[in-house]
Amino acid sequence: MGLVMNKMAKNKFYAVFGSNAVGVFNNWERAEESLRWADKGTTKGSKSYLDIVEAAIEGYKDRSGQSYKGPFPMNFLLRKENIKFLSEHFNPDDKIKVEYKNGKPVFVKKDET
């Protein structure tokens, strides 16, 4: 595990995906931690954000049988209920962030100014 961790930690972005969840991360420790919430979860690393988004999309589709194109808030593992909500309320290329209200995640569009 140490060799794999050291190799993965050298990447800039990480995809985490499983049969029930998907996420894009720019922090290896957070990506690795999120694996425990992804059924049949795995990670993939890359120096390219676009490559990682593609890996997340394909990995989630392969594991879950469902399609999700985004958006992906950084460093947050999306579970199926999040994916359904985001698909209904945002466009795939929207830039979003997660804020917490009453201990629950709330997804908001990032200001692009």
N, C-alpha and C positions, 0 to 999 in steps of 0.2 A: 504494500500500500504506500510506503514512503516514497518509492521511486515514481509511482503513478502520480502521487500528490505533487511531488517536485516538478514533474514534467507538465502536469496540468496547470500548476501555479504560474508557469511562464507565459501562458496565454493571456490575452487581454479580455476576452469575452468567453462566456460559457453558456451552453444550452443545457437545461435539465428537462427531461421529459419522461413520462411514464404513461400508463393506461388511464390515469385520472387527472394528470396535471402537466403543465408545461411552463417554462420560464426562461428568461434571458438575464444573465448576471454579468457584472464586471468585477466581481469579487469572488475568488475561488472558495474561501471559507464559507461564504453564504450559499454558494452553489452546492458545495458538498453537504452542508447542513440541511438544505432543502430536500435532498435525496430521500430522507426518511419519510417524507410526506407524499412521495411519488411512487405509486404501486408499480412494481417492475421497472423502477427508475434507472436511468443512466445519464451520464454527462458527456458532453463533447466540448472541446475547447478550440479556439481559433484567435488569431490576431485581428480578424475581420468581423465587424459587427454584422454586416449583411450576410456573410457565410453562416454566422451563428443563428441569425433569425431563420434562415433557410433550414438549417439543421434542426432547430426547434419545431418548425412547422412540419417537416417530414417525419421527424422522430415521433412527435405526438400522433400524427396520422397513422404511422405504422403500428404504434402501441395501442391506440384507442380505437382505431377505425373511424375516427371523426376528423373533420377538417376544421382547422382554425388558422386564419391568416394574420391575426393580430387585432389590435395593438398589443405591445408587450411593455408593461412598465418595468423599469430596470430594478433588478434585485428583488423580485417578488414572484413567488410560484403561484401561478393561476390554477385554481382547481376548477372542476367542471361547472360549478355554479357561477364562478367569476367569468369563465369563458362565455357562457350563455348570455350573461348580462352585457359584457363588453361587445359581443357580436351584435346585440340588439341596439346598443346606444352609441357606438363609436365606429369610425372607419378604420380599416386595417393599418393605415399609415399615420393615424393620429398619434401625437406625442402625449402620453398620459403619465400621471404620477399617482402614487398612493398616499392618501392622508388617512389618519385614523380618527374616527369619531365614536365615542362610547366603546372603544376597544374593537371596533369593526372597521375593515378597510373600506374606503370610499375612493372611487376612481374619478379623477378630474383631469381635464385637458390642461396641458402645460401652456403657459403664456409663451408666445414666440416673439416677444419684443426684445 
